[in-house]
Amino acid sequence: MRWELSRQASAEIDDIIRYTDLNFGTEQTENYVGGLYNAFDLLSDNPKMGQAWAGERRCLIYRSHYVFYRILDDHIFITDIMNTRMKIPPEWKA
């Protein structure tokens, strides 16, 4: 199974890259974002490994980020990526 990023998730990754590069440097940015993409690959192989949330939404925690996604017929659709310090919208909760 493959994975796909929403525009929102893609923009959030861009923000993670900018923040991490500015605060921790290029090497840490490459390590963190590379690990995030590895987590997406892991989800593709094991789509139900994330916790079930409201509706069809699921959540996987990767280090300091929530990865929200949906399992579709032929792929994983990653809808949002949020820092674990952020407040989760109540309607998203299981």
C-alpha positions in Angstrom: 0.0 0.0 0.0 1.3 3.5 -0.7 0.8 6.7 1.2 -0.2 10.2 0.1 0.0 13.6 1.9 -2.8 16.1 2.0 -1.8 19.7 1.2 -2.2 20.5 4.9 0.2 17.7 5.9 2.7 18.7 3.2 2.6 22.3 4.5 3.1 21.0 8.1 6.2 19.1 7.0 7.6 22.2 5.4 7.0 24.0 8.8 8.7 21.2 10.6 11.7 21.4 8.3 12.0 25.2 8.7 11.7 25.0 12.5 14.1 22.1 13.0 16.7 23.5 10.6 16.6 26.9 12.3 16.8 25.5 15.8 18.7 22.2 15.5 20.6 22.3 12.2 20.6 20.4 8.9 21.7 17.0 10.2 19.0 16.9 12.8 16.4 18.1 10.3 17.4 15.3 7.9 17.3 12.7 10.7 13.9 13.8 12.0 12.1 14.2 8.7 13.7 11.0 7.3 12.3 9.2 10.4 8.9 10.8 9.8 8.9 9.5 6.2 10.0 6.1 7.5 7.0 6.2 9.8 4.7 6.8 6.8 6.3 3.8 5.1 5.6 1.7 8.2 2.0 2.8 8.2 1.7 1.7 4.6 2.8 -1.8 5.6 0.8 -1.8 8.8 -2.2 0.6 8.3 -4.0 -0.3 11.5 -1.0 0.3 13.8 -2.2 3.8 14.7 -4.8 4.3 17.2 -8.4 4.6 16.0 -9.9 8.1 16.5 -13.2 9.7 15.6 -14.8 8.6 12.3 -12.3 7.0 10.0 -9.4 8.9 11.4 -6.4 7.2 12.9 -3.4 8.6 14.7 0.3 7.5 15.0 2.7 9.3 17.3 6.1 9.9 15.8 8.4 11.4 18.4 6.9 14.8 19.1 4.2 14.8 16.4 0.8 13.3 15.9 0.3 11.8 12.4 -3.4 11.7 11.5 -4.4 9.6 8.6 -7.2 7.6 7.0 -7.1 4.2 5.4 -8.5 4.3 1.9 -9.0 1.4 -0.5 -5.5 1.5 -2.1 -3.5 3.9 0.1 -3.0 5.7 3.4 -4.1 9.4 3.2 -2.1 11.5 5.7 -4.4 14.4 6.6 -2.6 16.3 9.3 0.7 16.4 11.3 0.6 18.2 14.6 3.1 18.8 17.4 2.1 16.8 20.5 2.0 20.1 22.5 -0.8 21.4 20.4 -4.4 20.9 21.5 -6.3 18.3 19.4 -9.7 19.5 18.1 -12.3 17.8 20.3 -14.2 16.5 17.3 -11.2 14.5 16.3 -11.0 12.5 19.5 -12.2 8.9 19.8 
